Amino acid sequence: MASSVGPEDRVAEARPRLVTRPLLLRFVTVVGSSASFYLLLSVVPAYAQSAPGGGSDKAGLVTGALMLATVAGELVAPWLAARCGYRVMLGTGLLLLGAPALALTVSQSMACIVAVCLVRGLGFAFTLVAGGALTASLIPPERRGEGLALIGVMAGVPSLVGLPLGAWLALHTGYGPVCSVAALIALVSIAAVPGLPGREAASGPPLGIFAGARSGTLGRPTTVFAATAVGAGVVVTFLPLAVAPGYSGVVAVALFVQPAAATASRWFAGRRADRRGAAGLVVPGLIASAAGILVVALTGVPVAVVVGAAVFGVGFGITQSATVTLMYSRVPPSGYGTVSALWNVAYDAGMGIGAVGFGTVAALTGYPWAFVLTALLMLTALVPAWWDQTAARKQRATTREDRAGTAEGQR
């Protein structure tokens, strides 16, 4: 009897299911951590600035404390996860992200605000590293690119909504309510953690973060992604300053288009990576990112600013998806925590270095030339990207030869 199942149906049957109950629970924690973090990202600096004796220096201090604690937490999280398990680390991170925000409703002292930022930064780092590693363990390898991109979308939407919503709530309801909402979102999402895999997700010999960074298989994609993150830090920090004051509407559009384009391209790049591999996307993503920054250098042309931001967003999304998918594919499950930490450190450090370095250069050259130099700096990452592609091709060739030799020996 002839089968009624067509070729398309057989392909669909061969693809493992992506969205499972544990992954849905992971969505809850992703949205909870991202929404809680971004709701207060611009609110807390304003809160510190409005405090008695506050000022712009105090606003910078609390943001610096938050990011410093985040990077420090990302560096120690793989070691902790290897001992506690991803589920414990994720739950702890959500607790540290949510509970301290309640202290802001009763105290506006700088000591309290800085302490809250330090603890919340540590908690956010734990949710990023443990959550990212846990996500990779929940996604079938055949659909890793698509699954990681989907998680990126789930984290990206709260950031798009949370930043402006937090500022709006603080303006219309006061700082206390928005801090309470941010705390509640993170704390409620802890309820999803018990349904996730525990210690077994981190089983096996751990891969140290510094050993991972020194290895070319992880170090090269990390370097490429950090280079594109430099551009992200520059755009977010300096685009409002580089464009003439009369074009504030253009800046708003550009700052919305850039993350929206990154979210969309990350999704499509993830699906493409599952079908044809992620390695071939790294160089195009890097080139598109640099090209976007180069177009943004035309700060006096509103259309160029918006188009450049969109092109950069597309390239940045592609690079995000390609590098993280590539890195997870190169380690066993016990190395997922290290990959998550390296990738997130590259993100945060790249953005921080980009913001600080661009400000120094722009003071000497002006904004347009600083954008041009940033684009050229990003393109230097083509060297490790090319090395990585060359090494990957050699590895694939060696694997094919070994398989051919094994098959010949079996005859």
GIDA-V80129 format. One line per field, one symbol per residue. ss: DSSP state (2 for helix, 1 for strand, 0 for the rest). psi: psi as a letter, one per 30 degrees, with the letter a starting at -180 (. if undefined). Layout:
BEGIN
ss=???
psi=???
END
This chain:
BEGIN
ss=000000222222220000002222222222222222222220222222200000022222222222222222222222222222022222222222222222222000022222222222222222222222222222002222222222222222222222222222222220222222222222222222222000222200000022222202222222222222222222222222220022222222222222222222222222222222002222222222222222220000022222222222222222222222222220002222222222222222222222222222222220222222222222200222222222222222222222222222220
psi=kkkgkleeeeeeefklkejleeeeeeeeeeeeeeeeefefefeeeeeeeflkglaeeeeeeeeeeeeeeeeeeeefeeeeefefleeeeeeeeeefeeefffffffkgkeeeeeeeeeeeeeeeeeeeeeeeeeeeffkkefgeeeeeeeeeeefeeeeeeeeeeeeeeeeffleeeeeeeeeeeeeeffffefflkbfffgllkljkeeeeefkeeeeeeeeeeeeefeeeeeeeefefffkkffheeeeeeefeeeeeeeeefeeeeeeeefeglfeffeeeeeeeeeeeeeeffiffjeeeeeeeeeeeeeeeeeeeeeeeeeeefgllefgeeeeeeeeeeeeeeeeeeeeeeeeeeefefleeeeeeeeeeeeffffefeeeeeeeeeeeeeeeeeeeeeeeeef.
END
